[in-house]
Amino acid sequence: MKVTFPHMGYMYVSLKGMLEYLDIEVVVPPPCSKRTLDLGMKHSPEFACLPLKLNIGNFIEARELGADTIMMAGGCGPCRFGYYAYVENEILKDLNIHYNLVVLEPPEKHIGELLGRIRKITGNRPWIKVIKALRFGYLKARAVDEVEQMSFQIRPRELVRGATDRALQEAVDEIERAKKPEEIPFALNRAREIMEAVPADMSRPVLKVALVGEIYTLLEPFSNVNIERHLGYLGVEVERSMMLSQWINDHLFMGLVKNVPSSERFKKVASPYLCHFVGGHGEETVGAAVWYARQGFDGAIQVLPFTCMPEIVAQSILPRVSGDTGLPVMTLIMDEHSGEAGMITRLEAFIDLLHKRKEQKEVLASW
């Protein structure tokens, strides 16, 4: 068995660590690229959203490297993602690319359901080792999330452009090289040291902008045209409303890990704007805008794939949230035609607006 999975940011570090801990061979697809997208576009329905097209490209490229089994999350509800794994598998069959498909549906009652679904890949390996592997993968996700969050703070204050990006990749590589749980603390300390060594002026004043929206376009830099990097270069400290370890704990571990950030804080403040589940992360997007406004952020950017229904619902509500809270919100819709130059132009205009707004507030406060 040679297991592969879709690319979504640094998720591969967590999944690769978990599976290799169980002595399962892993085939990590090449990072998402124009070739990945071209392959996906060629063989996917035109109306399908960007994540599905990139997933198809990932799986075709992984098969070229010898993968024979797909491991992918599932879901339910209005969001189409819940059946994408099955749609993608049928598309691959039509291309005469045959995979064993393992879909990890979120548990409904307790984490034991997740363990039962993972059994399709882990086979007869002892339960205690499977549980340790899950914990190992989660610890890697948390470690990577921590250094990513450090990069959000350092990038707008770096003294040498690109130094943060290089350090971040080096830090992530340190965490990836950890082969067992007891090696994680050392790897994380080393990763922190790498990030802290980036020459930066941490006293430099910067804008703070929240990134909210659909999980794939938030976490996968190819799908959002490296928005975090571009905002950092524009002197903006970003905070992403969703990190991988948070999603794992909320949706797969059912909140088993305590005292860590959760999307529940967003759902609690989404009312009265949106009082119920609309699929995907639509409710969290609305609540996150309210929450970040209360935290004093300068602005928010909603990122979503074209045709994403839950985020379209949230998009229609955000102008009211913005009007009530005073938080400027911009929406970026991503598809295969999204271009870097056009996005940078829109970001520059939005950031100029935020700077002027902040200056006006400071002038009024000084009177």
C-alpha positions as CSV (number, residue, x, y, z in Angstrom):
1,M,0.0,0.0,0.0
2,K,1.3,3.4,-1.0
3,V,-0.9,6.1,0.5
4,T,-1.4,9.6,-0.9
5,F,-3.7,12.6,-0.1
6,P,-4.5,16.0,-1.4
7,H,-2.1,18.9,-0.8
8,M,-3.4,21.6,1.5
9,G,-0.7,23.8,2.8
10,Y,1.6,22.0,5.3
11,M,-0.9,19.2,6.0
12,Y,1.5,16.7,4.4
13,V,3.8,17.1,7.4
14,S,1.2,15.8,9.8
15,L,-0.2,13.0,7.6
16,K,3.2,11.8,6.4
17,G,4.4,11.7,10.0
18,M,1.3,9.8,11.2
19,L,1.4,7.2,8.5
20,E,5.2,6.6,8.5
21,Y,4.9,6.1,12.3
22,L,2.7,3.2,11.4
23,D,5.2,1.9,8.8
24,I,2.9,2.8,5.9
25,E,4.5,3.9,2.7
26,V,3.6,7.5,1.8
27,V,3.6,9.2,-1.6
28,V,3.4,13.0,-1.1
29,P,2.1,14.6,-4.3
30,P,4.3,17.4,-5.7
31,P,3.4,20.8,-4.4
32,C,0.4,22.4,-6.2
33,S,1.6,24.0,-9.4
34,K,0.3,25.2,-12.8
35,R,0.7,21.6,-14.1
36,T,-1.4,20.3,-11.2
37,L,-4.1,22.8,-12.0
38,D,-4.0,22.2,-15.8
39,L,-4.4,18.4,-15.2
40,G,-7.3,19.1,-12.8
41,M,-9.0,21.5,-15.2
42,K,-8.7,19.1,-18.1
43,H,-10.5,16.3,-16.4
44,S,-12.9,18.1,-14.0
45,P,-16.4,19.6,-14.5
46,E,-16.1,23.3,-15.4
47,F,-18.6,24.3,-12.6
48,A,-16.6,22.4,-9.9
49,C,-14.7,24.6,-7.4
50,L,-11.0,25.1,-7.4
51,P,-10.2,22.5,-4.6
52,L,-11.7,19.7,-6.6
53,K,-9.6,20.5,-9.7
54,L,-6.4,20.8,-7.7
55,N,-7.2,17.5,-5.9
56,I,-7.6,15.7,-9.2
57,G,-4.3,17.1,-10.3
58,N,-2.7,16.0,-7.1
59,F,-4.0,12.4,-7.5
60,I,-2.8,12.2,-11.1
61,E,0.7,13.4,-10.2
62,A,0.8,11.0,-7.1
63,R,-0.1,8.1,-9.3
64,E,2.8,8.9,-11.5
65,L,5.0,8.5,-8.4
66,G,3.4,5.1,-7.6
67,A,0.6,5.8,-5.2
68,D,-2.3,3.3,-5.1
69,T,-4.4,4.4,-2.1
70,I,-6.1,7.8,-1.5
71,M,-6.8,9.0,2.1
72,M,-9.2,12.0,2.2
73,A,-11.5,13.7,4.6
74,G,-15.3,13.6,4.0
75,G,-18.2,15.5,5.3
76,C,-21.9,16.1,5.1
77,G,-24.4,18.9,4.7
78,P,-24.9,21.6,2.1
79,C,-21.2,21.9,1.2
80,R,-20.3,19.8,-1.8
81,F,-17.0,18.8,-0.3
82,G,-18.7,15.9,1.5
83,Y,-19.0,13.9,-1.7
84,Y,-15.9,15.2,-3.6
85,A,-13.8,12.2,-2.7
86,Y,-16.3,9.9,-4.4
87,V,-16.7,12.2,-7.4
88,E,-12.9,12.5,-7.8
89,N,-12.5,8.7,-7.6
90,E,-15.1,8.3,-10.4
91,I,-13.2,10.8,-12.5
92,L,-10.0,9.0,-12.0
93,K,-11.7,5.6,-12.9
94,D,-12.8,7.2,-16.2
95,L,-9.1,8.0,-16.8
96,N,-8.3,4.4,-16.1
97,I,-6.5,5.4,-12.9
98,H,-7.7,3.0,-10.2
99,Y,-7.1,3.9,-6.5
100,N,-8.2,2.3,-3.2
101,L,-10.3,5.1,-1.6
102,V,-10.4,5.7,2.1
103,V,-12.7,8.5,3.2
104,L,-12.4,9.7,6.8
105,E,-15.8,11.0,7.6
106,P,-16.0,13.2,10.7
107,P,-17.2,11.1,13.7
108,E,-20.8,11.8,14.8
109,K,-20.7,10.7,18.4
110,H,-17.2,9.8,19.6
111,I,-13.6,9.5,18.3
112,G,-13.9,5.7,18.2
113,E,-15.8,6.1,14.9
114,L,-12.7,7.8,13.5
115,L,-10.4,5.0,14.7
116,G,-12.7,2.5,13.0
117,R,-12.5,4.3,9.6
118,I,-8.7,4.6,9.9
119,R,-8.6,0.8,10.3
120,K,-9.0,0.5,6.5
121,I,-5.4,1.9,6.2
122,T,-3.8,0.7,9.5
123,G,-5.0,-2.9,9.1
124,N,-4.3,-5.0,12.2
125,R,-1.8,-2.7,13.8
126,P,-2.4,-2.5,17.6
127,W,-4.9,0.2,18.7
128,I,-2.4,1.7,21.0
129,K,0.0,2.4,18.2
130,V,-2.7,3.8,16.0
131,I,-3.7,6.2,18.8
132,K,-0.1,7.2,19.3
133,A,0.2,7.8,15.5
134,L,-2.8,10.1,15.6
135,R,-1.4,12.0,18.5
136,F,2.0,12.2,16.7
137,G,0.3,13.7,13.6
138,Y,-1.6,16.1,15.7
139,L,1.5,17.3,17.5
140,K,3.2,17.9,14.2
141,A,0.2,19.9,13.0
142,R,0.3,22.1,16.2
143,A,4.1,22.6,15.8
144,V,3.8,23.7,12.2
145,D,0.9,26.0,13.0
146,E,3.0,27.6,15.7
147,V,5.9,28.5,13.4
148,E,3.4,29.6,10.7
149,Q,1.9,32.0,13.2
150,M,5.4,33.2,14.0
151,S,5.9,33.9,10.3
152,F,2.7,36.0,10.2
153,Q,4.2,38.3,12.9
154,I,7.8,38.4,11.5
155,R,7.2,38.8,7.8
156,P,5.8,42.4,7.9
157,R,8.7,43.4,10.1
158,E,11.6,41.6,8.4
159,L,14.6,43.6,7.4
160,V,15.5,41.4,4.4
161,R,12.6,40.5,2.0
162,G,12.1,36.8,1.7
163,A,14.0,35.9,4.9
164,T,10.9,34.9,6.7
165,D,9.8,32.6,3.9
166,R,13.2,30.8,3.8
167,A,13.2,30.5,7.6
168,L,9.7,29.1,7.6
169,Q,10.5,26.4,5.2
170,E,13.6,25.4,7.1
171,A,11.6,25.4,10.4
172,V,8.9,23.2,8.8
173,D,11.6,20.8,7.5
174,E,12.9,20.5,11.1
175,I,9.5,19.4,12.3
176,E,9.0,17.0,9.3
177,R,12.3,15.3,10.2
178,A,11.0,14.3,13.7
179,K,10.3,10.5,13.5
180,K,8.6,9.9,16.9
181,P,6.6,11.9,19.4
182,E,9.5,12.5,21.9
183,E,11.5,14.2,19.1
184,I,8.8,16.9,18.6
185,P,9.8,19.2,21.5
186,F,13.4,19.4,20.3
187,A,12.3,19.9,16.7
188,L,9.9,22.6,17.7
189,N,12.5,24.4,19.8
190,R,14.9,24.3,16.9
191,A,12.2,25.6,14.6
192,R,11.5,28.5,16.9
193,E,15.2,29.4,17.0
194,I,15.2,29.5,13.2
195,M,12.3,31.8,13.1
196,E,13.6,34.0,15.9
197,A,16.9,34.4,14.0
198,V,15.2,36.2,11.1
199,P,16.5,39.9,11.1
200,A,13.4,41.9,12.0
201,D,12.3,45.1,13.7
202,M,9.6,43.8,15.9
203,S,8.7,47.3,17.2
204,R,7.7,48.4,13.7
205,P,4.0,49.4,13.7
206,V,1.9,47.3,11.2
207,L,-1.7,46.8,10.3
208,K,-3.5,43.7,11.5
209,V,-5.8,41.9,9.0
210,A,-7.8,38.7,9.6
211,L,-8.1,36.1,6.9
212,V,-11.4,34.3,7.0
213,G,-13.3,32.0,4.7
214,E,-13.1,28.5,3.3
215,I,-10.5,26.2,4.7
216,Y,-8.8,25.0,1.5
217,T,-8.3,28.4,0.1
218,L,-7.1,29.6,3.4
219,L,-4.5,26.9,3.9
220,E,-3.3,26.1,0.4
221,P,-1.0,29.0,-0.8
222,F,-1.3,28.0,-4.5
223,S,-5.0,28.4,-4.3
224,N,-4.9,31.8,-2.7
225,V,-1.9,33.1,-4.8
226,N,0.3,33.4,-1.7
227,I,-1.9,36.0,-0.1
228,E,-0.2,35.8,3.3
229,R,3.2,36.5,1.7
230,H,1.9,39.5,-0.3
231,L,0.2,41.0,2.7
232,G,3.3,40.6,4.8
233,Y,5.3,42.4,2.1
234,L,2.7,45.2,2.3
235,G,3.4,45.6,6.0
236,V,0.4,43.6,7.2
237,E,0.4,41.1,10.1
238,V,-2.2,38.5,9.3
239,E,-4.1,36.2,11.5
240,R,-5.8,33.2,9.9
241,S,-9.1,32.3,11.4
242,M,-8.5,28.6,10.8
243,M,-5.3,26.6,11.4
244,L,-5.0,22.9,10.6
245,S,-4.6,21.7,14.2
246,Q,-7.7,23.6,15.2
247,W,-9.7,21.9,12.3
248,I,-8.4,18.5,13.4
249,N,-9.4,19.0,17.0
250,D,-12.8,20.5,16.1
251,H,-13.9,18.0,13.4
252,L,-11.9,14.8,13.8
253,F,-11.1,14.7,17.6
254,M,-14.5,16.3,18.5
255,G,-12.8,18.9,20.8
256,L,-10.9,16.2,22.7
257,V,-7.9,18.5,23.2
258,K,-8.8,21.2,25.7
259,N,-7.5,24.7,26.2
260,V,-6.7,25.3,22.5
261,P,-8.4,27.8,20.1
262,S,-11.6,26.5,18.6
263,S,-14.1,27.6,15.9
264,E,-16.7,27.6,18.6
265,R,-15.6,31.1,19.6
266,F,-16.7,32.3,16.2
267,K,-20.0,30.4,16.2
268,K,-21.0,32.0,19.5
269,V,-20.8,35.5,18.1
270,A,-22.2,34.8,14.6
271,S,-25.8,35.5,15.9
272,P,-27.8,37.5,15.1
273,Y,-26.3,37.7,11.6
274,L,-26.3,33.9,11.0
275,C,-27.9,31.7,13.5
276,H,-27.5,28.2,12.0
277,F,-25.2,25.9,10.0
278,V,-25.2,26.6,6.3
279,G,-22.5,24.0,5.4
280,G,-18.7,24.3,5.2
281,H,-17.4,27.2,7.2
282,G,-20.0,29.8,6.4
283,E,-21.2,30.3,9.9
284,E,-17.6,30.5,11.2
285,T,-16.7,33.1,8.5
286,V,-19.5,35.5,9.7
287,G,-18.6,34.9,13.4
288,A,-14.9,35.4,12.7
289,A,-15.6,38.8,11.2
290,V,-17.5,39.8,14.3
291,W,-14.9,38.4,16.6
292,Y,-11.9,40.1,14.9
293,A,-13.8,43.4,14.9
294,R,-14.1,43.1,18.7
295,Q,-10.4,42.3,18.9
296,G,-9.6,45.6,17.3
297,F,-8.3,44.3,13.9
298,D,-7.9,46.9,11.1
299,G,-9.7,44.8,8.5
300,A,-10.6,41.3,7.3
301,I,-10.3,39.5,4.0
302,Q,-12.7,36.7,3.1
303,V,-11.1,34.1,0.7
304,L,-13.3,31.5,-1.0
305,P,-13.4,29.3,-4.1
306,F,-15.7,30.3,-6.9
307,T,-19.2,28.7,-6.6
308,C,-18.7,27.9,-2.8
309,M,-22.3,28.0,-1.6
310,P,-21.6,28.4,2.2
311,E,-19.1,31.2,1.6
312,I,-21.5,32.9,-0.8
313,V,-24.1,32.9,2.0
314,A,-21.4,34.5,4.3
315,Q,-20.4,37.0,1.7
316,S,-24.0,38.3,1.4
317,I,-24.0,38.9,5.2
318,L,-20.6,40.4,5.7
319,P,-21.5,43.9,4.5
320,R,-24.0,44.2,7.3
321,V,-21.4,42.9,9.8
322,S,-19.0,45.5,8.4
323,G,-21.5,48.3,8.7
324,D,-22.4,47.4,12.3
325,T,-18.9,46.8,13.6
326,G,-16.9,49.2,11.5
327,L,-14.6,46.5,10.3
328,P,-13.6,46.9,6.6
329,V,-14.1,43.6,4.8
330,M,-12.9,42.6,1.3
331,T,-13.8,39.4,-0.5
332,L,-11.5,37.5,-2.8
333,I,-13.0,34.7,-5.0
334,M,-10.4,32.2,-6.3
335,D,-10.6,30.1,-9.4
336,E,-8.3,28.8,-12.2
337,H,-8.3,32.3,-13.7
338,S,-7.1,34.1,-10.5
339,G,-3.9,36.1,-11.3
340,E,-1.2,37.3,-8.9
341,A,-0.9,40.8,-10.4
342,G,-4.7,41.5,-10.2
343,M,-4.8,40.3,-6.6
344,I,-1.8,42.4,-5.5
345,T,-3.5,45.5,-7.0
346,R,-6.7,44.8,-5.0
347,L,-4.7,44.2,-1.9
348,E,-2.7,47.4,-2.3
349,A,-5.9,49.4,-2.7
350,F,-7.5,47.7,0.4
351,I,-4.4,48.3,2.5
352,D,-4.2,52.0,1.4
353,L,-7.8,52.3,2.6
354,L,-7.0,50.7,6.0
355,H,-4.0,53.0,6.4
356,K,-6.0,56.2,5.7
357,R,-8.8,54.9,8.0
358,K,-6.3,54.3,10.8
359,E,-4.7,57.7,10.4
360,Q,-8.1,59.4,10.6
361,K,-8.9,57.4,13.8
362,E,-5.6,58.5,15.4
363,V,-6.2,62.2,14.5
364,L,-9.7,62.1,16.0
365,A,-8.4,60.4,19.1
366,S,-5.8,63.1,19.6
367,W,-8.4,65.9,19.6
